[in-house]
Amino acid sequence: MTETSWHGGAAAVATLTFDVDAESPILARGRGYADHLSTMSHQAYGPRVGVPRILGLLDELAVPATFFVPGWVAEQRPGLAAEIVERGHEVAHHSYSHRPPTTMTADGQRADFERGMAVFASQGIEISGHRAAGWESTWDTPALVAEHGLSYDSSLMADDRPYLIETGAGRIAELPVHWSLDDWEQYAFLPAPQIGSVITSPVRVLEMWRAELDAMRRYRCLFNLCLHPFLSGRPGRLEAVRALIEFGLGLGDVRFARCRDVAAAALADPALPAEPLRRLEVDPAVYPD
């Protein structure tokens, strides 16, 4: 059974994912924030300091990871994606501009998606997966992922294990996410644009994530952790990430993997049914705009 199961016999599978957003999510809120030097420096910390530290930690602990990079960020820093790949990790598609698909037309979403893909193609970076900006997918997003030959998406929340989606353009694996496994909800704070109001202690965050990983072993789940280098790349927070990884390794039955490898195993797992997307038909008399 384990040879063809997505989990390979592990009690839980852990994917360490890093959204290398840099300045893009702030610029997506308004181009004028480019004039805010402090805000831009806060975001630049991610690729400048956070990513090198994270890569060093991953090397030290010998665990693989997936880095979701907006095309704009890869374009601004041409060697960034290549270095991540050279260190044995995966680079995945995270839009071009980090504008949420739900804020764009279908044509606009396609143009942004394809512009991001073009950046990685020009840099010789092989892309297998996608994560929507802000996890704000539309009903068109999965088909767009499949149409461009990608094997997985990681933006939805209908399970805590991989599941398969049939789109009009082909089948993809969904590697689900959740806000409780996102450092943005714990650490993100800016006065302009106003983001967050509380900065949580890494000690509390580590306690929460350890409890979740431990519990997921009972249900054979995917522990899909989403971290941002400009947040979790800071020293005390990165030490919490180190402690979490060491905890997972010490359990003995948790497997760390890149997203593309989990997706390939999920797509080959005969026990995982593929479900077509069915858009909800909502009665406007019940739920008016």
C-alpha positions as CSV (number, residue, x, y, z in Angstrom):
1,M,0.0,0.0,0.0
2,T,2.7,2.5,1.0
3,E,4.5,2.2,-2.3
4,T,1.6,3.8,-4.2
5,S,0.3,6.1,-1.4
6,W,0.9,9.8,-1.5
7,H,2.4,9.7,2.0
8,G,4.8,6.7,1.3
9,G,4.0,5.2,4.7
10,A,4.8,8.3,6.7
11,A,2.5,9.3,9.5
12,A,2.5,12.8,8.1
13,V,4.3,14.6,5.3
14,A,5.7,18.1,5.9
15,T,6.2,20.6,3.2
16,L,8.2,23.7,4.2
17,T,7.2,26.4,1.8
18,F,8.5,30.0,1.6
19,D,6.7,32.7,-0.2
20,V,9.5,35.0,-1.4
21,D,7.2,38.0,-1.9
22,A,9.7,40.8,-1.3
23,E,8.1,44.2,-2.2
24,S,5.3,42.7,-4.4
25,P,2.4,42.4,-2.0
26,I,2.8,46.0,-0.8
27,L,3.1,47.3,-4.3
28,A,0.0,45.3,-5.2
29,R,-1.9,47.5,-2.6
30,G,-0.7,50.7,-4.3
31,R,2.3,51.7,-6.5
32,G,2.7,54.8,-4.3
33,Y,4.2,52.6,-1.5
34,A,7.3,52.4,-3.6
35,D,8.1,55.9,-2.2
36,H,8.0,54.6,1.4
37,L,11.6,53.7,1.9
38,S,11.1,52.1,5.4
39,T,8.3,49.9,4.0
40,M,10.4,48.9,1.0
41,S,13.4,48.1,3.2
42,H,11.2,45.9,5.4
43,Q,10.2,43.8,2.4
44,A,13.6,43.7,0.9
45,Y,14.9,42.0,4.0
46,G,13.3,38.8,2.7
47,P,15.5,38.1,-0.3
48,R,18.4,40.1,1.0
49,V,18.8,38.5,4.4
50,G,16.0,36.0,5.0
51,V,16.5,33.7,2.0
52,P,20.3,33.2,2.6
53,R,19.7,32.4,6.2
54,I,16.9,30.0,5.4
55,L,19.0,28.2,2.7
56,G,21.7,27.8,5.3
57,L,19.3,26.3,7.8
58,L,17.9,23.9,5.2
59,D,21.4,22.8,4.3
60,E,22.4,22.3,7.9
61,L,19.3,20.1,8.6
62,A,19.3,18.4,5.2
63,V,15.6,19.0,4.5
64,P,14.1,20.1,1.1
65,A,11.7,23.0,0.6
66,T,9.7,24.8,-2.0
67,F,10.0,28.5,-2.6
68,F,7.0,30.2,-4.2
69,V,8.3,33.3,-6.1
70,P,6.4,36.0,-7.9
71,G,7.7,36.5,-11.4
72,W,8.3,40.2,-10.7
73,V,10.6,39.3,-7.8
74,A,12.5,36.8,-9.9
75,E,12.8,39.4,-12.6
76,Q,14.1,42.1,-10.2
77,R,16.7,39.6,-8.7
78,P,17.8,37.5,-11.6
79,G,20.0,35.1,-9.7
80,L,17.6,34.4,-6.8
81,A,15.6,31.5,-8.3
82,A,18.6,29.8,-9.8
83,E,20.4,29.8,-6.4
84,I,17.4,28.2,-4.7
85,V,17.3,25.4,-7.4
86,E,21.1,24.9,-7.2
87,R,20.7,24.3,-3.4
88,G,18.4,21.4,-4.2
89,H,15.0,23.1,-3.6
90,E,12.0,23.8,-5.7
91,V,10.9,27.1,-7.2
92,A,7.2,27.4,-7.9
93,H,5.0,30.0,-9.5
94,H,3.4,32.7,-7.3
95,S,1.8,34.9,-9.9
96,Y,3.8,37.7,-11.6
97,S,2.7,40.8,-9.6
98,H,1.2,39.3,-6.4
99,R,-2.1,40.8,-7.2
100,P,-4.9,38.4,-6.0
101,P,-6.8,36.8,-8.9
102,T,-10.1,37.7,-7.2
103,T,-9.2,41.4,-8.0
104,M,-8.7,40.8,-11.7
105,T,-10.7,39.9,-14.7
106,A,-10.3,36.4,-16.2
107,D,-8.1,37.9,-19.0
108,G,-6.1,39.9,-16.4
109,Q,-5.5,36.8,-14.4
110,R,-4.3,34.9,-17.4
111,A,-2.0,37.7,-18.5
112,D,-0.4,37.9,-15.1
113,F,-0.1,34.1,-14.8
114,E,1.6,33.8,-18.2
115,R,3.9,36.8,-17.6
116,G,5.2,35.0,-14.5
117,M,5.7,31.8,-16.4
118,A,7.6,33.7,-19.1
119,V,10.0,35.0,-16.5
120,F,10.9,31.6,-15.2
121,A,11.2,30.2,-18.7
122,S,13.7,32.9,-19.6
123,Q,15.7,32.0,-16.5
124,G,15.7,28.3,-17.3
125,I,13.7,27.5,-14.1
126,E,11.4,24.4,-14.4
127,I,8.0,25.1,-12.8
128,S,5.7,22.4,-11.5
129,G,3.3,24.2,-9.2
130,H,1.4,27.4,-8.4
131,R,0.2,29.3,-5.4
132,A,-2.3,32.2,-5.9
133,A,-1.4,35.5,-4.4
134,G,-3.1,35.8,-1.0
135,W,-4.5,32.3,-1.6
136,E,-7.3,34.2,-3.4
137,S,-8.0,31.8,-6.3
138,T,-11.0,32.1,-8.6
139,W,-12.9,29.3,-10.1
140,D,-10.8,29.7,-13.2
141,T,-7.5,29.3,-11.5
142,P,-7.1,25.5,-11.3
143,A,-7.8,25.1,-15.1
144,L,-5.2,27.8,-15.8
145,V,-2.7,25.8,-13.7
146,A,-3.5,22.6,-15.6
147,E,-3.5,24.3,-19.0
148,H,0.1,25.4,-18.5
149,G,1.3,21.9,-17.7
150,L,1.7,22.4,-14.0
151,S,1.0,19.4,-11.8
152,Y,-0.3,21.1,-8.6
153,D,-1.8,24.1,-7.0
154,S,-1.4,25.1,-3.3
155,S,-4.0,27.8,-2.5
156,L,-7.2,26.0,-1.4
157,M,-8.5,24.7,1.9
158,A,-11.0,21.9,1.4
159,D,-8.9,19.2,3.2
160,D,-5.7,18.9,5.2
161,R,-4.4,16.1,2.8
162,P,-3.7,16.3,-0.9
163,Y,-6.7,15.9,-3.2
164,L,-7.1,15.8,-6.9
165,I,-9.1,18.3,-9.0
166,E,-10.4,17.6,-12.5
167,T,-10.4,20.8,-14.5
168,G,-11.4,21.3,-18.1
169,A,-7.7,21.4,-19.0
170,G,-6.6,18.3,-17.1
171,R,-6.1,16.9,-13.6
172,I,-4.0,18.6,-10.9
173,A,-3.2,17.8,-7.3
174,E,-4.2,20.4,-4.7
175,L,-1.8,20.7,-1.7
176,P,-4.1,22.5,0.7
177,V,-3.1,25.4,3.0
178,H,-4.5,27.0,6.1
179,W,-4.2,30.3,8.0
180,S,-3.1,28.5,11.1
181,L,0.1,27.3,9.3
182,D,1.0,30.8,7.9
183,D,3.5,33.1,9.6
184,W,1.7,36.1,8.1
185,E,-1.1,35.8,10.7
186,Q,1.5,35.6,13.5
187,Y,4.1,38.2,12.6
188,A,3.1,40.6,9.8
189,F,2.9,44.2,10.9
190,L,3.3,47.5,9.0
191,P,1.9,50.9,9.7
192,A,1.6,51.8,6.0
193,P,-0.1,50.1,4.5
194,Q,-1.7,49.1,7.8
195,I,-1.2,45.4,8.3
196,G,-1.6,43.5,11.5
197,S,-1.8,44.7,15.1
198,V,0.0,42.1,17.2
199,I,3.4,40.5,16.8
200,T,3.3,37.1,18.4
201,S,6.2,35.6,20.3
202,P,8.0,32.8,18.3
203,V,7.7,30.7,21.4
204,R,4.0,30.6,21.2
205,V,4.1,30.1,17.4
206,L,6.4,27.1,17.8
207,E,4.1,25.6,20.4
208,M,1.1,26.0,18.0
209,W,2.9,24.5,15.0
210,R,4.4,21.6,17.0
211,A,0.9,20.7,18.3
212,E,-0.5,20.8,14.8
213,L,2.2,18.6,13.4
214,D,2.0,16.1,16.2
215,A,-1.8,15.9,15.8
216,M,-1.6,15.5,12.0
217,R,0.3,12.3,12.5
218,R,-2.9,10.7,13.8
219,Y,-4.8,11.5,10.6
220,R,-1.9,11.2,8.1
221,C,-2.1,14.8,7.0
222,L,-0.1,17.2,4.9
223,F,1.6,19.7,7.2
224,N,1.9,22.5,4.6
225,L,3.7,25.3,6.4
226,C,3.8,28.7,4.7
227,L,6.6,31.1,5.7
228,H,7.7,34.4,4.4
229,P,11.5,35.2,4.4
230,F,10.9,38.8,5.4
231,L,9.0,37.5,8.5
232,S,10.4,34.2,9.5
233,G,13.9,35.0,8.3
234,R,14.4,37.1,11.4
235,P,16.7,35.5,14.0
236,G,14.3,34.5,16.8
237,R,11.6,33.4,14.4
238,L,14.1,31.3,12.4
239,E,15.2,29.6,15.6
240,A,11.6,28.6,16.0
241,V,11.6,27.1,12.5
242,R,14.8,25.3,13.4
243,A,13.2,23.8,16.5
244,L,10.1,22.8,14.6
245,I,12.1,21.0,11.9
246,E,14.2,19.2,14.6
247,F,11.0,18.2,16.4
248,G,9.6,16.8,13.2
249,L,12.8,14.9,12.4
250,G,12.9,13.5,15.9
251,L,9.4,12.0,15.7
252,G,10.8,9.5,13.2
253,D,7.6,9.1,11.2
254,V,7.3,12.5,9.5
255,R,8.7,12.9,6.0
256,F,9.9,16.3,4.7
257,A,9.4,16.8,0.9
258,R,9.2,19.3,-1.9
259,C,5.7,20.2,-3.0
260,R,6.3,18.8,-6.5
261,D,7.3,15.4,-5.1
262,V,4.2,15.3,-3.0
263,A,2.0,16.3,-6.0
264,A,3.6,13.6,-8.2
265,A,2.9,10.9,-5.5
266,A,-0.7,12.2,-5.1
267,L,-1.4,12.0,-8.8
268,A,-0.1,8.5,-8.8
269,D,-2.1,7.4,-5.8
270,P,-5.0,5.2,-6.9
271,A,-6.8,5.8,-3.6
272,L,-7.2,9.5,-4.2
273,P,-10.4,10.3,-6.2
274,A,-10.4,13.1,-8.7
275,E,-13.2,15.6,-8.2
276,P,-14.5,18.1,-10.7
277,L,-14.9,21.6,-9.6
278,R,-18.5,22.6,-9.1
279,R,-19.2,26.3,-8.8
280,L,-21.8,27.0,-6.2
281,E,-25.1,28.3,-7.6
282,V,-26.2,30.9,-5.1
283,D,-29.8,32.1,-5.0
284,P,-29.7,35.9,-5.0
285,A,-33.0,35.9,-3.1
286,V,-31.2,34.2,-0.2
287,Y,-27.8,35.8,-0.5
288,P,-28.2,39.2,-2.2
289,D,-25.2,41.3,-3.2
